[in-house]
Amino acid sequence: MKKRKIICIIMGGGRGSRLSPLTKERCKPAVPLAGKYRLVDIPISNCLNAGMNQIFVLTQFNTASLHRHIQESYKFDSFGGGCVDILSAEQTEKSEGWYQGTADAVRQNMNHFGGTGEDDLYVILSGDQLYRMDLRDVVNEHDASGAAVTITAKPLGLDEAEGLGLMRINDDLEITEFVEKPTDPEVIQGLAVGESVTKKMKDPGDRDYCLASMGIYVFNAKALVDALEMDATDFGKEIIPGLLGKEKMCSYVFDDYWEDIGTVKAFFDTNLSLTDPVPPFNFFDEDAKIYTRARLLPASKLNACRVDRAVVSDGCIVTDGSLTRCSLGVRSVVQNGADLNNVVMMGADRYETSADIDENRKLGRPDLGVGKNSVVKNAILDKNVRIGENVVLDPAGMEDNFGEGVEIAIRDGVLVVCKNVVVPDGFVLQG
């Protein structure tokens, strides 16, 4: 018998402009997360934990970092048939290249997927969300409902729904109405859901809810092929509304932690929340692991430090420093007397040798990491930054300032020292 194919497609093709300057030199799925991971590790891990190992990541901007990470993280033996492939926009006889939207990105790559059988499925996922979902359960519910399309949906309070695709469903969870990113409060109020949703929730309370699309879809192969014959370029704006009344579409209600990491503020808050004693997302769940690159780094070393809630990744060195609510990425170095408070530090790509340090002294350049007696608050320190000695960085009370050529940016009230930037000894930036 022919084996059913389940093709997983992870969308990562946007510029990630809301995450800039973290996306100046990398695409959105390649942005570091929780010290040692990348955003793309989340959807890939959800797929692998469900036994789905034919995975394609669609992207078109700043892909080099993502290529390296995936090639070094996800390797399958020749007998399992698994893959995690990156498909970047390319020019062909049928297309001039750039993806025009999520649906267009899938359309341009259909010849690479191979899922055309009657029972084959396509699972389409976002590349910038933090959640843990059993995709086997989604597929089982999709099959049981007889739907051509299933959309995973998160119950949200009406005050949280602006800017998201909202749907109305009947008692059988079939979608009867879909509105992409409404802003009118009356329209949102009109999409409030009833018992069909609240009975699936753990603790609904007395609030009014609506169902927001998570941007995760399960398509029967034929339904997807037929939908892409239209000129539509985006799933949420065009494909899904266009299928109402033509194909059976159902909702899969997901009542668990889910965070859309689409902005600098969301990225910052999400990373810092992982330092809480009981974080909202559990990276310690061995039954549903989050996979990433095995770097074979030494254990971290903390000498005479004061630590109050911190995530410390592999290979870090912190000496006589103070860490309060911090996330330290791989190979982070924090020198004597430094004080970090509410800081996401992404670490470094390599360690410096004695020769490197001698060269730094000759050039008057700080070493990689945070220098002696520096104070950093409410900040993201991107990869390979050099913060000198006696530096003060604190954006409190300062206006946003980001864009082309800005090396120390402030966005959403968060200070961002951009990748590879050197901050000299004694530099002060505070409100």
Buried (B, 14 or more C-beta within 10 A) or exposed (E): EEEEBBBBBBBBBBEBEBBBBBBBBBBBBBBBBBBBBBBBBBBBBBBBBBEBBBBBBBBBBBBEBBBEBBEEBBEEEEEEEBEBBBBBBEEEEEBEEBBBBBBBBBBBBBEEBEBEEEEBBBBBBBBBBBBBBBBEEBBEBBBEBEBBBBBBBBBBEBEBBBEBBBBBBEEEBBBEEBBBBBEEEEEBEBBBBEEBBBEBEEEBEEEBBBBBBBBBBBBBBBBBBBBBEEEBBBBBBBBBBBBEEEBBBBBBBBBEBBBBBBBBBBBBBBBBBBBEEEBEBEBEEEEBEBBBBEEEBEEBEBEEBEBEBBBBBBBBBBBBBBBBBBBBBBBBBBBBBBBBBBBBBBBBEEEBEEEEEEEBEEEEBBBBBBBBBBBBBBBBBBBBBBBBBBBBBBBEEEEEEBEEEBBBBBBBBBBBBBBBBBBBBEBEBEE
